[in-house]
Every structure is written in structure tokens, then in C-alpha cells.
Amino acid sequence: MPLPPVGPWSDIGSSSGSPLKNVLSQAMAYMEIRNRGSNVTRIENIPADLKEEIQEWGYTLIPKDSDYLYRTADLIHLKRNPYRSQRAAC
């Protein structure tokens, strides 16, 4: 379930712990309820500079797969074996 960005962090107040930690905890709790216990509850595109801090809180960060890069000319004609699945999709 897409959620809008949250922040700025200084405006997310709480008397205990990091404001970001509190927001992250609330967002995950909300998504787990909405996802009815699904194993796919996740937050994507966490900034790299927050990785260590978020892992310290007990969250597991998994890198996303890299994007595919194709030559434009090859995609236009969908030639050769590397583009079998793309041809089938068309």
C-alpha cells in the first residue's frame, strides 16, 4: 500500500526515542493491520544514510533488484534471444 512521504523529522515529535523510529513503527503497524499479516509488508527506497540506524532498531533491509537496461534499437525491433519474453508479452 503506497503511503505518502513522512517528515520532516523535526516536526514528528515524541517524548521517547527517535522521531523517525516512532513514525516507522507506526507506519509498519498500520501496514501490517491493512495487509492482514501478509509477509510482504515493507517500506521501499530507504535512504542509504539511514540504513545503519534503521537496522539498529531491528528492521531488516534488503536491496532491491537493479533496473534493466536495454538498447533502444534492440527494443524497437525486439530482435535476438534476450528479448524472447518481451516479444511474447507484445
LINHU-V918013 format. One record per helix or strand. SS is the DSSP state (A for helix, B for strand). FROM is the first residue (numbers start at 0). TO is the last residue. Records with the same first field share a line. If there is no record, write none. Layout:
SS=FROM-TO ; FROM-TO
This chain:
A=8-10 ; 18-33 ; 47-55 ; 71-76 ; 80-88
